[in-house]
Amino acid sequence: MSLELKDKTGVESLLVPGSGGVFDVKVDDRLVFSKHKIGRFPDEGEITTLLN
């Protein structure tokens, strides 16, 4: 995920380990994707699409 973000957007990302199956993507404290809310992991390219 981190490499995809860097390659497609030039954005450096910080991956923070979580627990309990949490997988959230935040940009400047804005929630962009939440596995908990949607019930699945993002598809390949989905996060970069949401950022554009």
TORTIKE-825387 format. One record per atom (N, C-alpha, C, O): residue number from 1; residue in three letters; atom name; y, z, x. Coordinates in nm, 4 decimals, always signed. Last residue first. Layout:
residues N
+-----+------+------+----------+----------+----------+
| pos | code | site |       yy |       zz |       xx |
+-----+------+------+----------+----------+----------+
| NUM |  ALA |   CA |        Y |        Z |        X |
...
+-----+------+------+----------+----------+----------+
END
This chain:
residues 52
+-----+------+------+----------+----------+----------+
| pos | code | site |       yy |       zz |       xx |
+-----+------+------+----------+----------+----------+
|  52 |  ASN |    N |  +1.0992 |  -0.5543 |  -0.7537 |
|  52 |  ASN |   CA |  +1.1893 |  -0.6720 |  -0.7534 |
|  52 |  ASN |    C |  +1.2636 |  -0.6865 |  -0.8813 |
|  52 |  ASN |    O |  +1.3427 |  -0.7796 |  -0.8966 |
|  51 |  LEU |    N |  +0.9240 |  -0.3500 |  -0.7975 |
|  51 |  LEU |   CA |  +1.0430 |  -0.3213 |  -0.7174 |
|  51 |  LEU |    C |  +1.1425 |  -0.4356 |  -0.7171 |
|  51 |  LEU |    O |  +1.2592 |  -0.4155 |  -0.6835 |
|  50 |  LEU |    N |  +0.7113 |  -0.4620 |  -0.9304 |
|  50 |  LEU |   CA |  +0.7953 |  -0.3652 |  -1.0027 |
|  50 |  LEU |    C |  +0.9248 |  -0.3349 |  -0.9284 |
|  50 |  LEU |    O |  +1.0247 |  -0.2982 |  -0.9903 |
|  49 |  THR |    N |  +0.6007 |  -0.6102 |  -0.7210 |
|  49 |  THR |   CA |  +0.6587 |  -0.6798 |  -0.8367 |
|  49 |  THR |    C |  +0.7514 |  -0.5869 |  -0.9136 |
|  49 |  THR |    O |  +0.8587 |  -0.6287 |  -0.9572 |
|  48 |  THR |    N |  +0.5042 |  -0.4068 |  -0.5601 |
|  48 |  THR |   CA |  +0.6126 |  -0.4896 |  -0.5083 |
|  48 |  THR |    C |  +0.6785 |  -0.5698 |  -0.6204 |
|  48 |  THR |    O |  +0.7989 |  -0.5950 |  -0.6157 |
|  47 |  ILE |    N |  +0.3044 |  -0.3094 |  -0.7373 |
|  47 |  ILE |   CA |  +0.4175 |  -0.2240 |  -0.6977 |
|  47 |  ILE |    C |  +0.5335 |  -0.3085 |  -0.6455 |
|  47 |  ILE |    O |  +0.6486 |  -0.2850 |  -0.6822 |
|  46 |  GLU |    N |  +0.1262 |  -0.5283 |  -0.7568 |
|  46 |  GLU |   CA |  +0.1949 |  -0.4747 |  -0.8744 |
|  46 |  GLU |    C |  +0.3176 |  -0.3923 |  -0.8364 |
|  46 |  GLU |    O |  +0.4231 |  -0.4058 |  -0.8984 |
|  45 |  GLY |    N |  -0.0253 |  -0.6101 |  -0.5388 |
|  45 |  GLY |   CA |  +0.1038 |  -0.6750 |  -0.5630 |
|  45 |  GLY |    C |  +0.1838 |  -0.6161 |  -0.6783 |
|  45 |  GLY |    O |  +0.3004 |  -0.6519 |  -0.6953 |
|  44 |  GLU |    N |  -0.3224 |  -0.5154 |  -0.6924 |
|  44 |  GLU |   CA |  -0.2601 |  -0.5677 |  -0.5703 |
|  44 |  GLU |    C |  -0.1328 |  -0.6422 |  -0.6073 |
|  44 |  GLU |    O |  -0.1329 |  -0.7270 |  -0.6965 |
|  43 |  ASP |    N |  -0.2615 |  -0.2672 |  -0.9478 |
|  43 |  ASP |   CA |  -0.3259 |  -0.3872 |  -0.8982 |
|  43 |  ASP |    C |  -0.2549 |  -0.4321 |  -0.7718 |
|  43 |  ASP |    O |  -0.1412 |  -0.3924 |  -0.7462 |
|  42 |  PRO |    N |  -0.2612 |  +0.0926 |  -0.9293 |
|  42 |  PRO |   CA |  -0.1917 |  -0.0353 |  -0.9417 |
|  42 |  PRO |    C |  -0.2774 |  -0.1498 |  -0.8884 |
|  42 |  PRO |    O |  -0.3560 |  -0.1316 |  -0.7954 |
|  41 |  PHE |    N |  -0.5108 |  +0.2820 |  -1.1087 |
|  41 |  PHE |   CA |  -0.4374 |  +0.2519 |  -0.9874 |
|  41 |  PHE |    C |  -0.3672 |  +0.1176 |  -1.0050 |
|  41 |  PHE |    O |  -0.4095 |  +0.0367 |  -1.0876 |
|  40 |  ARG |    N |  -0.4634 |  +0.4276 |  -1.4398 |
|  40 |  ARG |   CA |  -0.5304 |  +0.3415 |  -1.3427 |
|  40 |  ARG |    C |  -0.4460 |  +0.3296 |  -1.2169 |
|  40 |  ARG |    O |  -0.3272 |  +0.3618 |  -1.2163 |
|  39 |  GLY |    N |  -0.3120 |  +0.5587 |  -1.6297 |
|  39 |  GLY |   CA |  -0.4565 |  +0.5772 |  -1.6311 |
|  39 |  GLY |    C |  -0.5336 |  +0.4880 |  -1.5361 |
|  39 |  GLY |    O |  -0.6552 |  +0.4735 |  -1.5490 |
|  38 |  ILE |    N |  -0.0424 |  +0.5893 |  -1.6680 |
|  38 |  ILE |   CA |  -0.1016 |  +0.4613 |  -1.7049 |
|  38 |  ILE |    C |  -0.2542 |  +0.4684 |  -1.7097 |
|  38 |  ILE |    O |  -0.3183 |  +0.3939 |  -1.7840 |
|  37 |  LYS |    N |  +0.0143 |  +0.8531 |  -1.5852 |
|  37 |  LYS |   CA |  +0.0668 |  +0.8038 |  -1.7133 |
|  37 |  LYS |    C |  -0.0049 |  +0.6780 |  -1.7619 |
|  37 |  LYS |    O |  -0.0262 |  +0.6610 |  -1.8819 |
|  36 |  HIS |    N |  -0.1228 |  +0.8682 |  -1.3385 |
|  36 |  HIS |   CA |  -0.1457 |  +0.9688 |  -1.4429 |
|  36 |  HIS |    C |  -0.1011 |  +0.9175 |  -1.5801 |
|  36 |  HIS |    O |  -0.1711 |  +0.9367 |  -1.6796 |
|  35 |  LYS |    N |  -0.0114 |  +0.6683 |  -1.1887 |
|  35 |  LYS |   CA |  -0.1515 |  +0.6555 |  -1.2293 |
|  35 |  LYS |    C |  -0.1815 |  +0.7515 |  -1.3431 |
|  35 |  LYS |    O |  -0.2577 |  +0.7187 |  -1.4341 |
|  34 |  SER |    N |  +0.3015 |  +0.5439 |  -1.2151 |
|  34 |  SER |   CA |  +0.2287 |  +0.6695 |  -1.2245 |
|  34 |  SER |    C |  +0.0870 |  +0.6439 |  -1.2743 |
|  34 |  SER |    O |  +0.0674 |  +0.6028 |  -1.3886 |
|  33 |  PHE |    N |  +0.5835 |  +0.3939 |  -1.0643 |
|  33 |  PHE |   CA |  +0.4461 |  +0.3791 |  -1.1115 |
|  33 |  PHE |    C |  +0.3803 |  +0.5162 |  -1.1119 |
|  33 |  PHE |    O |  +0.4007 |  +0.5957 |  -1.0202 |
|  32 |  VAL |    N |  +0.8436 |  +0.4805 |  -1.0288 |
|  32 |  VAL |   CA |  +0.8196 |  +0.3379 |  -1.0478 |
|  32 |  VAL |    C |  +0.6806 |  +0.3135 |  -1.1057 |
|  32 |  VAL |    O |  +0.6621 |  +0.2228 |  -1.1869 |
|  31 |  LEU |    N |  +1.0732 |  +0.7279 |  -1.0685 |
|  31 |  LEU |   CA |  +0.9311 |  +0.7006 |  -1.0812 |
|  31 |  LEU |    C |  +0.9109 |  +0.5533 |  -1.1174 |
|  31 |  LEU |    O |  +0.9551 |  +0.5074 |  -1.2227 |
|  30 |  ARG |    N |  +1.3218 |  +0.7892 |  -0.8360 |
|  30 |  ARG |   CA |  +1.2929 |  +0.7205 |  -0.9622 |
|  30 |  ARG |    C |  +1.1443 |  +0.6866 |  -0.9649 |
|  30 |  ARG |    O |  +1.0943 |  +0.6227 |  -0.8723 |
|  29 |  ASP |    N |  +1.3821 |  +0.8855 |  -0.5841 |
|  29 |  ASP |   CA |  +1.3530 |  +0.9836 |  -0.6896 |
|  29 |  ASP |    C |  +1.3320 |  +0.9216 |  -0.8277 |
|  29 |  ASP |    O |  +1.3251 |  +0.9942 |  -0.9269 |
|  28 |  ASP |    N |  +1.3795 |  +0.6395 |  -0.4396 |
|  28 |  ASP |   CA |  +1.5035 |  +0.7171 |  -0.4578 |
|  28 |  ASP |    C |  +1.4914 |  +0.8120 |  -0.5769 |
|  28 |  ASP |    O |  +1.5810 |  +0.8178 |  -0.6611 |
|  27 |  VAL |    N |  +1.0910 |  +0.5657 |  -0.5925 |
|  27 |  VAL |   CA |  +1.1936 |  +0.5034 |  -0.5106 |
|  27 |  VAL |    C |  +1.3229 |  +0.5759 |  -0.5411 |
|  27 |  VAL |    O |  +1.3706 |  +0.5744 |  -0.6546 |
|  26 |  LYS |    N |  +0.7473 |  +0.6523 |  -0.6088 |
|  26 |  LYS |   CA |  +0.8871 |  +0.6826 |  -0.6404 |
|  26 |  LYS |    C |  +0.9779 |  +0.6100 |  -0.5427 |
|  26 |  LYS |    O |  +0.9453 |  +0.5949 |  -0.4250 |
|  25 |  VAL |    N |  +0.4369 |  +0.6441 |  -0.7426 |
|  25 |  VAL |   CA |  +0.5250 |  +0.5712 |  -0.6521 |
|  25 |  VAL |    C |  +0.6670 |  +0.5974 |  -0.6993 |
|  25 |  VAL |    O |  +0.7027 |  +0.5689 |  -0.8136 |
|  24 |  ASP |    N |  +0.1525 |  +0.8540 |  -0.7573 |
|  24 |  ASP |   CA |  +0.2844 |  +0.8165 |  -0.8075 |
|  24 |  ASP |    C |  +0.3582 |  +0.7390 |  -0.7003 |
|  24 |  ASP |    O |  +0.3432 |  +0.7659 |  -0.5811 |
|  23 |  PHE |    N |  -0.1348 |  +0.9707 |  -0.8266 |
|  23 |  PHE |   CA |  -0.0883 |  +0.8573 |  -0.7470 |
|  23 |  PHE |    C |  +0.0405 |  +0.8099 |  -0.8117 |
|  23 |  PHE |    O |  +0.0381 |  +0.7346 |  -0.9090 |
|  22 |  VAL |    N |  -0.3612 |  +1.2376 |  -0.8467 |
|  22 |  VAL |   CA |  -0.2230 |  +1.1934 |  -0.8669 |
|  22 |  VAL |    C |  -0.1928 |  +1.0771 |  -0.7734 |
|  22 |  VAL |    O |  -0.2220 |  +1.0841 |  -0.6541 |
|  21 |  GLY |    N |  -0.6081 |  +1.3569 |  -0.8188 |
|  21 |  GLY |   CA |  -0.6026 |  +1.2191 |  -0.8654 |
|  21 |  GLY |    C |  -0.4634 |  +1.1658 |  -0.8911 |
|  21 |  GLY |    O |  -0.4483 |  +1.0594 |  -0.9511 |
|  20 |  GLY |    N |  -0.5821 |  +1.6125 |  -0.7096 |
|  20 |  GLY |   CA |  -0.6085 |  +1.5997 |  -0.8519 |
|  20 |  GLY |    C |  -0.5967 |  +1.4589 |  -0.9057 |
|  20 |  GLY |    O |  -0.5772 |  +1.4409 |  -1.0259 |
|  19 |  SER |    N |  -0.3108 |  +1.5733 |  -0.4751 |
|  19 |  SER |   CA |  -0.4418 |  +1.6245 |  -0.5147 |
|  19 |  SER |    C |  -0.4605 |  +1.6000 |  -0.6635 |
|  19 |  SER |    O |  -0.3646 |  +1.5700 |  -0.7347 |
|  18 |  GLY |    N |  -0.1616 |  +1.3851 |  -0.2069 |
|  18 |  GLY |   CA |  -0.1567 |  +1.4649 |  -0.3283 |
|  18 |  GLY |    C |  -0.2953 |  +1.5201 |  -0.3578 |
|  18 |  GLY |    O |  -0.3853 |  +1.5135 |  -0.2741 |
|  17 |  PRO |    N |  +0.0264 |  +1.2863 |  +0.0786 |
|  17 |  PRO |   CA |  -0.1013 |  +1.3211 |  +0.0165 |
|  17 |  PRO |    C |  -0.0815 |  +1.4093 |  -0.1062 |
|  17 |  PRO |    O |  +0.0048 |  +1.4969 |  -0.1081 |
|  16 |  VAL |    N |  +0.2641 |  +1.0419 |  +0.0831 |
|  16 |  VAL |   CA |  +0.2502 |  +1.1873 |  +0.0750 |
|  16 |  VAL |    C |  +0.1178 |  +1.2197 |  +0.0074 |
|  16 |  VAL |    O |  +0.0979 |  +1.1847 |  -0.1089 |
|  15 |  LEU |    N |  +0.3966 |  +0.7937 |  +0.2744 |
|  15 |  LEU |   CA |  +0.2826 |  +0.8273 |  +0.1904 |
|  15 |  LEU |    C |  +0.2608 |  +0.9770 |  +0.1975 |
|  15 |  LEU |    O |  +0.2413 |  +1.0326 |  +0.3056 |
|  14 |  LEU |    N |  +0.6874 |  +0.6256 |  +0.2785 |
|  14 |  LEU |   CA |  +0.6296 |  +0.7528 |  +0.3200 |
|  14 |  LEU |    C |  +0.5183 |  +0.7856 |  +0.2226 |
|  14 |  LEU |    O |  +0.5420 |  +0.8030 |  +0.1031 |
|  13 |  SER |    N |  +0.7801 |  +0.2977 |  +0.3905 |
|  13 |  SER |   CA |  +0.7408 |  +0.3949 |  +0.2885 |
|  13 |  SER |    C |  +0.6812 |  +0.5188 |  +0.3521 |
|  13 |  SER |    O |  +0.6316 |  +0.5159 |  +0.4647 |
|  12 |  GLU |    N |  +1.0286 |  +0.0599 |  +0.4458 |
|  12 |  GLU |   CA |  +0.9394 |  +0.1582 |  +0.5061 |
|  12 |  GLU |    C |  +0.9063 |  +0.2611 |  +0.3994 |
|  12 |  GLU |    O |  +0.9945 |  +0.3064 |  +0.3264 |
|  11 |  VAL |    N |  +1.0623 |  -0.2648 |  +0.3226 |
|  11 |  VAL |   CA |  +1.0871 |  -0.1224 |  +0.2983 |
|  11 |  VAL |    C |  +0.9825 |  -0.0383 |  +0.3703 |
|  11 |  VAL |    O |  +0.8625 |  -0.0625 |  +0.3573 |
|  10 |  GLY |    N |  +1.0173 |  -0.5292 |  +0.3179 |
|  10 |  GLY |   CA |  +1.0852 |  -0.4771 |  +0.4355 |
|  10 |  GLY |    C |  +1.1132 |  -0.3289 |  +0.4264 |
|  10 |  GLY |    O |  +1.1805 |  -0.2727 |  +0.5129 |
|   9 |  THR |    N |  +0.8691 |  -0.6437 |  +0.1164 |
|   9 |  THR |   CA |  +1.0059 |  -0.6015 |  +0.0851 |
|   9 |  THR |    C |  +1.0860 |  -0.5560 |  +0.2061 |
|   9 |  THR |    O |  +1.2084 |  -0.5449 |  +0.1991 |
|   8 |  LYS |    N |  +0.6213 |  -0.7283 |  +0.2186 |
|   8 |  LYS |   CA |  +0.6835 |  -0.8023 |  +0.1075 |
|   8 |  LYS |    C |  +0.8294 |  -0.7675 |  +0.0827 |
|   8 |  LYS |    O |  +0.9057 |  -0.8507 |  +0.0338 |
|   7 |  ASP |    N |  +0.5549 |  -0.5537 |  +0.4348 |
|   7 |  ASP |   CA |  +0.5470 |  -0.6995 |  +0.4486 |
|   7 |  ASP |    C |  +0.6267 |  -0.7732 |  +0.3425 |
|   7 |  ASP |    O |  +0.6937 |  -0.8716 |  +0.3737 |
|   6 |  LYS |    N |  +0.5935 |  -0.2968 |  +0.3208 |
|   6 |  LYS |   CA |  +0.6673 |  -0.3368 |  +0.4409 |
|   6 |  LYS |    C |  +0.6710 |  -0.4888 |  +0.4525 |
|   6 |  LYS |    O |  +0.7768 |  -0.5469 |  +0.4770 |
|   5 |  LEU |    N |  +0.4105 |  -0.3007 |  +0.1079 |
|   5 |  LEU |   CA |  +0.5533 |  -0.2788 |  +0.0821 |
|   5 |  LEU |    C |  +0.6377 |  -0.3261 |  +0.1991 |
|   5 |  LEU |    O |  +0.7419 |  -0.3887 |  +0.1793 |
|   4 |  GLU |    N |  +0.1718 |  -0.3380 |  +0.2532 |
|   4 |  GLU |   CA |  +0.2143 |  -0.4372 |  +0.1547 |
|   4 |  GLU |    C |  +0.3641 |  -0.4235 |  +0.1264 |
|   4 |  GLU |    O |  +0.4360 |  -0.5233 |  +0.1215 |
|   3 |  LEU |    N |  +0.1615 |  -0.0988 |  +0.3990 |
|   3 |  LEU |   CA |  +0.1755 |  -0.2265 |  +0.4693 |
|   3 |  LEU |    C |  +0.2230 |  -0.3363 |  +0.3745 |
|   3 |  LEU |    O |  +0.3061 |  -0.4188 |  +0.4123 |
|   2 |  SER |    N |  +0.1253 |  +0.0861 |  +0.1887 |
|   2 |  SER |   CA |  +0.2414 |  +0.0961 |  +0.2758 |
|   2 |  SER |    C |  +0.2677 |  -0.0362 |  +0.3488 |
|   2 |  SER |    O |  +0.3823 |  -0.0801 |  +0.3591 |
|   1 |  MET |    N |  -0.1185 |  +0.0000 |  +0.0841 |
|   1 |  MET |   CA |  +0.0000 |  +0.0000 |  +0.0000 |
|   1 |  MET |    C |  +0.1246 |  +0.0000 |  +0.0884 |
|   1 |  MET |    O |  +0.2179 |  -0.0769 |  +0.0653 |
+-----+------+------+----------+----------+----------+
END
